[in-house]
Amino acid sequence: MKLMDKIASTKDKTKKYIFQTEDKPIIEVAYIDKNDGKNIICVPSQTSCAMKCRFCHLADISDKLVNRNLSAEEIKEGVDYIY
């Protein structure tokens, strides 16, 4: 996967990482620093999502993205990049 963008929140320590997979779909992986030692890595299992979470950078365009399941290797790459 190729890192396309890294977005830091202006409100907290959350960081969002936008990746493009080898076959071109785009995914977002987020690191949420809760300041309590219980931080969260939000990792998708698909290239698109219908949930439209307010914190997701791709929510506004998710219906335009190619939808497919991510491979275990792609999920691992996202976590490894952040961790």
GROMACS elastic network, one bead per residue, 0.5 to 0.9 nm:
[ bonds ]
;  ai    aj funct       b0    kb
    1    19     6  0.62055   500
    1    20     6  0.56539   500
    1    22     6  0.57286   500
    1    74     6  0.71704   500
    1    77     6  0.74210   500
    1    78     6  0.82895   500
    2    18     6  0.85436   500
    2    19     6  0.54062   500
    2    20     6  0.52126   500
    2    21     6  0.64739   500
    2    22     6  0.76177   500
    3     6     6  0.77242   500
    3    17     6  0.70440   500
    3    18     6  0.60357   500
    3    20     6  0.65256   500
    3    21     6  0.89859   500
    4    17     6  0.76895   500
    4    18     6  0.54630   500
    4    19     6  0.53267   500
    4    20     6  0.65571   500
    4    26     6  0.88962   500
    5    16     6  0.81086   500
    5    17     6  0.59496   500
    5    18     6  0.50826   500
    5    19     6  0.71788   500
    6    15     6  0.69435   500
    6    16     6  0.56780   500
    6    18     6  0.63109   500
    7    14     6  0.84428   500
    7    15     6  0.56128   500
    7    17     6  0.64474   500
    7    18     6  0.81260   500
    7    57     6  0.87608   500
    8    11     6  0.89073   500
    8    12     6  0.83320   500
    8    13     6  0.70495   500
    8    14     6  0.61111   500
    8    16     6  0.64247   500
    8    17     6  0.89222   500
    9    12     6  0.56756   500
    9    13     6  0.61981   500
    9    14     6  0.53860   500
    9    15     6  0.61523   500
    9    16     6  0.80340   500
   10    13     6  0.78249   500
   10    14     6  0.85113   500
   11    14     6  0.81525   500
   12    15     6  0.88020   500
   12    32     6  0.85459   500
   12    33     6  0.77884   500
   12    34     6  0.84802   500
   13    31     6  0.83514   500
   13    32     6  0.67349   500
   13    33     6  0.55107   500
   13    34     6  0.77807   500
   13    35     6  0.85215   500
   14    30     6  0.71045   500
   14    31     6  0.55997   500
   14    33     6  0.57340   500
   14    34     6  0.83289   500
   15    29     6  0.85869   500
   15    30     6  0.57548   500
   15    31     6  0.52180   500
   15    32     6  0.66275   500
   15    33     6  0.83547   500
   16    28     6  0.66194   500
   16    29     6  0.58667   500
   16    31     6  0.63406   500
   16    32     6  0.85313   500
   16    56     6  0.83832   500
   16    57     6  0.76957   500
   17    27     6  0.82670   500
   17    28     6  0.55877   500
   17    29     6  0.51836   500
   17    30     6  0.60594   500
   17    31     6  0.82432   500
   17    78     6  0.84331   500
   17    82     6  0.83725   500
   18    26     6  0.69431   500
   18    27     6  0.57983   500
   18    29     6  0.65548   500
   18    30     6  0.86671   500
   18    57     6  0.84603   500
   18    58     6  0.87565   500
   19    25     6  0.83951   500
   19    26     6  0.56469   500
   19    27     6  0.53346   500
   19    28     6  0.62673   500
   19    29     6  0.78393   500
   19    78     6  0.81522   500
   20    23     6  0.79441   500
   20    24     6  0.55356   500
   20    25     6  0.56605   500
   20    27     6  0.64134   500
   20    28     6  0.89260   500
   21    24     6  0.50704   500
   21    25     6  0.55024   500
   21    26     6  0.62750   500
   21    27     6  0.76532   500
   21    47     6  0.88444   500
   21    74     6  0.77130   500
   22    25     6  0.77621   500
   24    66     6  0.87721   500
   25    47     6  0.62402   500
   25    48     6  0.84877   500
   25    65     6  0.68197   500
   25    66     6  0.59163   500
   25    67     6  0.79206   500
   25    68     6  0.85582   500
   26    47     6  0.61636   500
   26    48     6  0.79260   500
   26    58     6  0.86757   500
   26    65     6  0.72561   500
   26    66     6  0.80827   500
   27    43     6  0.89001   500
   27    44     6  0.72659   500
   27    46     6  0.78684   500
   27    47     6  0.53474   500
   27    48     6  0.71690   500
   27    58     6  0.78433   500
   28    42     6  0.84915   500
   28    43     6  0.74463   500
   28    44     6  0.71630   500
   28    47     6  0.84001   500
   28    56     6  0.75889   500
   28    57     6  0.72873   500
   28    58     6  0.70684   500
   28    78     6  0.87106   500
   29    41     6  0.72310   500
   29    42     6  0.57069   500
   29    43     6  0.50668   500
   29    44     6  0.67662   500
   29    78     6  0.64073   500
   29    79     6  0.78299   500
   29    82     6  0.84128   500
   30    40     6  0.79702   500
   30    41     6  0.56742   500
   30    43     6  0.68156   500
   30    56     6  0.83976   500
   30    82     6  0.83680   500
   31    39     6  0.74138   500
   31    40     6  0.58356   500
   31    42     6  0.63762   500
   31    43     6  0.89177   500
   31    82     6  0.71300   500
   31    83     6  0.89613   500
   32    39     6  0.57139   500
   32    41     6  0.62661   500
   32    42     6  0.76798   500
   33    36     6  0.79726   500
   33    37     6  0.79952   500
   33    38     6  0.76536   500
   33    40     6  0.66446   500
   33    41     6  0.87923   500
   34    37     6  0.69981   500
   34    38     6  0.64092   500
   34    39     6  0.53615   500
   34    40     6  0.76437   500
   35    38     6  0.74535   500
   35    39     6  0.73663   500
   36    39     6  0.72834   500
   41    79     6  0.72485   500
   41    82     6  0.79800   500
   41    83     6  0.85859   500
   42    79     6  0.87134   500
   43    75     6  0.68657   500
   43    78     6  0.71444   500
   43    79     6  0.71964   500
   44    47     6  0.71380   500
   44    48     6  0.82946   500
   44    49     6  0.83097   500
   44    70     6  0.78113   500
   44    75     6  0.73089   500
   45    48     6  0.87173   500
   45    68     6  0.87301   500
   45    69     6  0.59629   500
   45    70     6  0.53618   500
   45    71     6  0.79973   500
   45    72     6  0.86552   500
   45    75     6  0.69502   500
   46    49     6  0.68498   500
   46    67     6  0.66018   500
   46    68     6  0.55078   500
   46    70     6  0.50890   500
   46    71     6  0.87391   500
   47    62     6  0.86575   500
   47    65     6  0.72620   500
   47    66     6  0.65843   500
   47    67     6  0.52458   500
   47    68     6  0.55880   500
   47    69     6  0.64345   500
   47    70     6  0.65547   500
   48    58     6  0.84281   500
   48    59     6  0.87901   500
   48    62     6  0.55002   500
   48    63     6  0.73444   500
   48    64     6  0.85298   500
   48    65     6  0.58859   500
   48    66     6  0.65252   500
   48    67     6  0.50013   500
   48    68     6  0.72331   500
   48    69     6  0.86755   500
   49    52     6  0.68575   500
   49    58     6  0.88574   500
   49    59     6  0.77359   500
   49    62     6  0.61029   500
   49    63     6  0.78107   500
   49    65     6  0.88171   500
   49    67     6  0.77801   500
   50    53     6  0.86420   500
   50    59     6  0.79760   500
   50    62     6  0.68336   500
   50    63     6  0.72076   500
   51    59     6  0.77530   500
   51    62     6  0.89874   500
   52    55     6  0.84597   500
   52    56     6  0.69611   500
   52    58     6  0.79725   500
   52    60     6  0.71222   500
   52    62     6  0.74270   500
   53    56     6  0.53908   500
   53    57     6  0.87182   500
   53    58     6  0.89689   500
   53    59     6  0.63194   500
   54    57     6  0.80754   500
   54    59     6  0.71727   500
   55    58     6  0.89641   500
   55    59     6  0.81263   500
   56    59     6  0.53632   500
   56    60     6  0.84647   500
   57    60     6  0.74913   500
   57    61     6  0.87417   500
   58    61     6  0.55306   500
   58    62     6  0.57282   500
   58    65     6  0.89960   500
   59    62     6  0.51706   500
   59    63     6  0.82013   500
   60    63     6  0.77495   500
   60    64     6  0.88865   500
   61    64     6  0.54058   500
   61    65     6  0.67570   500
   62    65     6  0.52467   500
   62    66     6  0.84017   500
   62    67     6  0.88261   500
   63    66     6  0.81660   500
   63    67     6  0.87233   500
   64    67     6  0.89511   500
   70    73     6  0.80194   500
   70    74     6  0.60097   500
   70    75     6  0.65134   500
   71    74     6  0.51906   500
   71    75     6  0.64165   500
   71    76     6  0.86306   500
   72    75     6  0.51825   500
   72    76     6  0.61238   500
   72    77     6  0.86169   500
   73    76     6  0.50050   500
   73    77     6  0.60872   500
   73    78     6  0.87417   500
   74    77     6  0.50477   500
   74    78     6  0.64273   500
   74    79     6  0.88643   500
   75    78     6  0.53102   500
   75    79     6  0.65120   500
   75    80     6  0.86759   500
   76    79     6  0.51921   500
   76    80     6  0.59351   500
   76    81     6  0.84931   500
   77    80     6  0.50433   500
   77    81     6  0.60391   500
   77    82     6  0.87650   500
   78    81     6  0.52974   500
   78    82     6  0.66525   500
   78    83     6  0.86830   500
   79    82     6  0.53805   500
   79    83     6  0.58808   500
   80    83     6  0.50785   500
